[in-house]
Amino acid sequence: MRPAHRTPIVAALTAAAALAVGSCGTAASGGTAASGGTPPSAVPAPSGSTNATPVPGAPGPSSSEGAVPSSSAPAPAGKESFTFPDGRLSFEYPAGWRVELFTGEQKPATSATATVFDDSGTVQATIYSGKFADGVSFPVARTVFESAPVPGLGQASAPAGHYSFYVDRMADKPTYRMHLTAGVPQQGDGSALDGIIRVGEGVLVAEVKFIDNPFESDAAAKSWLAGAEGQSLKALLLSIAYR
């Protein structure tokens, strides 16, 4: 299951970087300049081996439902590192993938969005760093598959930044999410809000980009997580560091 650009599934959810303006910016791919562009609307280093644990109360699949993701699954070999222009935010991504950085025209730039592409040119994730980000909450029924603190964020964020993978259901329509969350996402019925992590004097938003309805079932989502692509994207989010 290959993530790609994901069109909004819940119309009420919006997020925008307030100060990321202008259509011309600086783009970088592994240190090579590329064409600029405007940052996407809202969004969103060394990392150790961190074991993500299933959230208590989250239902696990039976043997007939598919594979249960193993927190000890080996991370893909070969990584590269990307650091934002401010020198404080960084992350790792699989070798052979590339990163393009977009900033606004304002100098010095007050926001930046790193878009991560796999070796086929498919957008896999975005990481936004800036002064502001907005979101709208909405009621959902949530099933959390996995969540774990991000070591490189340490005390930089409060609540502590977590990698999280879960599904939200609204009117029985599932929306699968893998992104950074402020603390462990709430299990069950409640109000959902896009992951906005406060770090330093700004905010951080990082998420995997899925196509609409990327998985046939929750079991299929867990099987994807246990595979190479799921583990690569999980490792990317867990590698995010702020210093």
N, C-alpha and C positions, 0 to 999 in steps of 0.2 A: 504494500500500500504506500504509494509515494505521495507525500504532502506537496501541495502546490499552492498557488494563490487561492485564498478562500474568500468567497463573497460573503457579506454579512448574512448570518442565519437569523439573528434576532434583530429586528429593525430598531428596537429601542436602544441597543447598545452602541454607543458612540464614544470615540476617544480621539482627541486631537492635541497635537503639540502646539501650545499657544504661541510660542515665539519662533517656531520653525517656519520661516517665511522665505519667499523667493523661489524661482524656478531654476536658477543656476546655482550649482554648488560644486563641492569638491568630491570626486569619487575615487576610491582606491580599491584595487583588486590585487591582494598580495603585494602591495607596494607599487603597483602600476596604475597610472592615472587612467580614468575612464570618464565617460560622459556624465554630467551632473543631472540633477533633477530635484523635484520637491520631495520633502520627507512624506512618508505615508501618513494618513490621518491617524491620530492618537497612537499612538502607540503610547512595542514597544517595538598570563594568568594561570597562572598555574592552579590546578585543582587536584586534590587528592582523590583517593578511591573512597567514595562515599556510598554507603549502603542505604538505599531508599527502603523504607518499610511501609507495608500496606497500612492504611488508616484503620484503627480499631473500629469494628462494626461494619466495615465495607465487605460486601459479599464476595467470596471467591468462587471461581468456576469449578464445577465438578469435572471429572475426567472426560465427560462427553461434551463439555462446553469449549474446550480448547486449552492451550498451554497457559500456565500461570507464569507471568514474567518473573524471572529470577533476578534478585538484586545483585547476585554475584556473577552475572553473565559477563564474560570478558569484553572489555572495551576494544573497539576497532584499533588496529595498530596504525601508527603514522598520524601525527597531528601537526597543525600549524597554529600560530598564535596571532591574534589581531588586537591592537591597542588603539583606543580612540585618541584623537589629537590632544586631548587634555592630559594624556599620560596616566590617568587614574583608573579608567575602566578598560578591561580587557577580557578576552575569552579565547578558547581553543576550538578548533573545528577540524574535520578530517582532511588529511592531505589529499590534494586533487580537487577539493572544493574551492570556491573563491568568495571574496567579500567585497562589496561595493559600499562606499561610505557617501552619504548625501548630507550636506549641510546647507543652511540658509545663506542668503547674501550678506546678512549682517556680519560685520567684522568687529571684534572677534565673534565667531559663531557661538550662539547660546544653546544650540541643540544640534544633534546629529543622529542619523539612523544608519545602522549597518545592516545591509541585506545580505544574507548568506545563500549562495547558490550551490547546488551539488554539481557533480561532473557532467550532468546532462543539461545544465542550464536552468533547472527547475528551482524556484524559490523555496527554500526549506525553512527559513526563520528570519525574524527581524529583531534587532536590539536597538532600542531608542534611549537616548540620554539627553535630558534637557531640563529646563526650569519648571515647566508645567505639563500636565496631562490631565484630561478630563474623562470621566466615565459616568454612565447612567446605570443604576441598579435595576434589576427586574426579578420577578419571582421564578424560581426553578425548583426542581427536584434533582438533587445531585448525588451521584455515586462516585466516590473517590477511589481510584485504583491504587495510587501510589503518591507519596509526598516525602520530601527530605530536605533538610536545611542545606543551603549553598555555602560551602566552606569559605569561599573567597569573599563573601559579603560580610561575614563575621559580625562585628558590632556596628558595621556601617549603616545597617538598616534596622528599623524598629517599627512594627514587628519584624522578626528575622525573615529575610527572603528565603523562600522555599521553591524548589523544583516541584511541580505538581502535574499529574495526569489524571483527568477525570472526565465524566460526561454529565452535562446538564440536560434535563428534559423539561420542555415547556410544551404543554398540550400534546404530550407523548412524542414530540419530535426531539431527537437527540442532537446535541451539539458537543462534539469531542474537543477537549482543550488540553494542550500541553504548553505550559508557560510558567513564568515566575509568579508566585503569589506572596502576599504579605502574611506570613504564618501559614499554618495548615488550613486548606480550604474546608469549609463547613460541610459535613455530611448530612444528607436528607433534605427536607424542605426548608427553603430560606430565600434570601435575596442575594443574587450574584452580582459581582462587580468585577470589571476587568482588573487584572493584576497591575497595580501601580506601586512600585517599591520606592520608598523615600531613602535616598542615599546622599550624604553630604548636604549640599545646599540645593539639590535638584531631585529629579525623579528618574527612575529606570523602569522600562517596560520591555520584556523579552518574551517572545512567543514563537512557537512552531506554527507554520502556515499550512492548514489543511484545506483540501477541496471540500465541497459540500457533501455531507453524508459519506465520509471516507471509509467507514466500517459497516459491515452488515449487522454486527452485533457487538455487545461488550466483550464477548469471548474473542472475537476477531481483533478487537482493539488491543486486548492483552497479548494475543499472539504476535501482533505487529510490534508491540513494545519489546517483546523478548527477542525479536530478530535484529539483524544488523543495523537497519535504518533507525528503528526505534531506539536502540542503544546508543547510536551515534548522536542523535538529537538530544537524548537524555544527558549524555556526557557533555554536550555543548552547553546546555543550560547550567549544569552543575559546575562547569569550569568558570563561569562568570565571576570576575573578581573586581573589587573596588578598593583603591588604596589612597 
